[in-house]
Amino acid sequence: GINRMVWGPDSALYVGGIGNPGNWQHGQNRWYGLQRLKYNGKPAFEMLAVRAKSNGMEIEFTQPLEPRDGWDPAEYTVQQWRYVPTADYGGPKVDLTRLPVRSASVSPDRRKVFLEIPGLKAVHVVYIRIPSHWISDSGLPLWSTEAWYTLNAIPEGNPGTVLPRPNFQPNTLTDEEKAAGWRLLFDGKSITNWRNFNKQTIGKDWIIDDNAIHLNARKNPQGGWQAADGGDILYDEVFENYELRLEWKIAPCGNSGIIYNIVESDQYEYPWQTGPEMQVLDNACHPDALIEKHRAGDLYDLISCKYMTVKPAGQWNRVRLINRNGKVEHWLNGRKVVEVDMTSSEWLQLINNSKFKDMPDFGRSTKGYIALQDHGDKVWFRNIRIKVLRN
């Protein structure tokens, strides 16, 4: 473990430690190590502190949460246990108990969350796990999701404040989101502004279900890979320099996609002949999950996800898709999984090594329509919103 820390003349922190061949070793299995830590000037979204209260635990963050996050008590995992002193190394967790979170209250500045937790006991370790999909109000990913607190004593006369939980509804915007420039592309009631590619109408298999745009895919009696009366649909507006947010869930073994920067013309039959795709997939059982660069979150057939963050079929996944001057980012459930510059020579090389190599206009536009794909499987999209980015 670490046994000495020294501030250097370069304002960096030098950390020295010794280890053990079985545990606590350093890099390359050495028994010792020296590390240099220096602030790079970049902010981080992280738990800054965890504090005990008379009726629960308070978590403070380095940056504000987004307006809707933090309020759902079901998103937290809280456990407690104790240890029995022993001369032996280590020891089992004793009286391990999962504690219910009665309520979660976010402070007005959104930098703190108070968890009302009945059943806390002194002289116990309290373990807290928070959701990994949160990002800060400024768009940073969460560094760590776990905290361990040694609760020697429960404070007296220092309760946390329990606040009423806001009634957030799907497909709506908060006042903060409106002020930040967000606008809805689907209000949960109408899909009037969505239409099929190269048409002014929309297939009847696209309906509203579960507060979402839903492809109620029926088998096509004429064969083919798309629904009987579906087809890819796009929002009837061209976007350039934007951040798109939405949530999707897929039926078991299903396939779909989010296609962007699409050029619409009679010379193209499908949006994917010009627009790149963020893959939507059930990685558990769809055949494409066996193919590199074809899994959920991937830039389809071009770049694989850096992390595997997709949730199982039937669960909602959070998407953040950023396009700024052709520099594209795919985020899935709070993690940036793909990053590429569509104006670079690297991008052209990626296309040349893909199934799109013979499509001369694929990936050439840094603006265009946004589409939801019909791949013949049931899929749902909700909370679809967009913000135009200023240079």
Secondary structure, DSSP 8 states (H G I E B T S, - for coil): -EEEEEE-TTS-EEEEEE--SSSS--GGG-SEEEEEE---S---B-EEEEEEETTEEEEEESS-B-TTTT--GGG-EEEEEE----SSSS---EEEEEE---EEEE-TTSSEEEEE-TT--SSEEEEEE--SS-BBTTS-BBS--EEEEEESS--SS------------TT---HHHHHTTEEES--SS--TTEEETTSSS--TTEEEETTEEEE-----TT-SSS-TT---EEESS-EESEEEEEEEEE-TT-EEEEEEEE---TT-SSGGGTS-EEEEE-TTT-GGGGSTT-STTSBTTTB--SS-----TTS-EEEEEEEETTEEEEEETTEEEEEEETTSHHHHHHHHTSTTTT-TTTT--SEEEEEE---SS-EEEEEEEEEE---
